[in-house]
Amino acid sequence: MPKYSYNVINEENKALSGTISAPDEQSARAELNQLGFSVIGIIEISENETSGAQEGPVLPTFEFSAIDKSQKHVVGTIQAEDRYSAYKRLISEYAFEVEYLVDQSLPEPQKSEEKTKGVFELQNQLDEESQLVQKKISGANQDLKEFEQKQDVLKLQVDFVLKKVKEMLDLYENDMKPETKTKIRVYVDKILRIKSSTNLDYIRKSCEELLTYLQKEELFLHEETRLKERTQMVMEAKSMMMQLHSTKSKSSMSLHETLSRWREEHILKKDQPSALEKFTDFLIALVIGFVPENDEIKEIQRNIAIVDQQIRQYWLLYFQASTPEYKNEAKTSLKKLRQEKKKFKLQLKEARKKLQEEYKKSTEITQWEAFSNELLGFTGWLLAFYIIYYFASIYLNTKQFGALSLPQPFSVYKTNFLKYFMTTLFLFHSALSIKINFFRRNEAATLVITPVFLLSAMLIILNF
């Protein structure tokens, strides 16, 4: 078969060159166009030119089988310095999904063995290289922590999509077309293989391809009798697609998750947090609680967040629905999601109750308790100093020392500001002492003691 040397431009406006085998020039151009290339020039290579080119140093040739962007099966050869370089070219330049890649010079038995192994090790090597590149880019142009957060959020979404698709397959396996089940499993295997990659756009795009397939293809053997199941599957796919798009535009972390991450990084994982960090953690504790949440609670909270997001998506789908069947399916799904959210909230309540019981039985002193003990000791010493100063000042001022006048600091105790301050300090020390000594790990006591202290301090200051 004749060979042609070509120069093309791909969809990223990158110039590429190579050789292709085809019956004629028109067939070669058509095949290149199907791959998404704009042909700049194409010339047939004669056998003399081919043999003449081989007199100099020749790059190794590798045989490959792949799937192109239009889901067409492609078999061919490519020249490169080594097998990994050939794989990178097929992925980056041609956007192929490579099935196997073997050295053409290998004997046939070894070729068959290499084809069976596939390209998993090459994909792992490419992922590691991409991760190193991504970290360098993150260090220069973006915050690595933000990237990791987006990666974590996307992983959760991918796991959710895979779980839902598996449920669909298990539920309708006997009613689906064999080729459909095979195609879906191919998509799932691909996503499982790449979901730990740092190329987030590629992962998201692969999930979207699967969801688009679920929406557009005729999946069931008897579509006309499976209208309800078909409608339900389309609605599920649309909802998951909206969820993937929401993670692309923003980080889906709530305020609670953000504060929990800060506490974990600056308090729980740090041997000696600074005084400022401890004070910040105290303010955060007023919002999310003083007891650090365990993995079980975090998992339930993530599930609730996902359900909340799904509820919002199904409301949008309900108002955008074009047929009564879609509206009814959206209403049914909303009802199920509310029940699911209610179940998760009960689980969250039980998990928090269990954590509180474990916390009360624990003898380990938390960061907050250590801070409270330090604060109690400091206010106690401050009050002791003031009492000594107060009685010493009164004693010296009531005694007659002739013409000797006492310095001004010995009369400061008469000022109203110091009276207000020390009275409030005494109330605070008393409230904190009661809390630590009698109700150390009783949250209900905190809810009572705090307003009583604030009200008492206000009444005393206003009526002093």
Helices and strands as residue ranges (DSSP letters): E 3-9, E 15-21, H 25-34, E 38-45, H 47-53, E 61-67, E 73-79, H 83-92, E 97-103, H 108-117, H 120-141, H 144-172, G 173-175, H 178-194, H 200-216, G 223-225, H 227-249, H 255-263, I 264-268, H 275-288, H 295-320, H 324-361, H 367-398, G 408-414, H 416-438, H 443-462
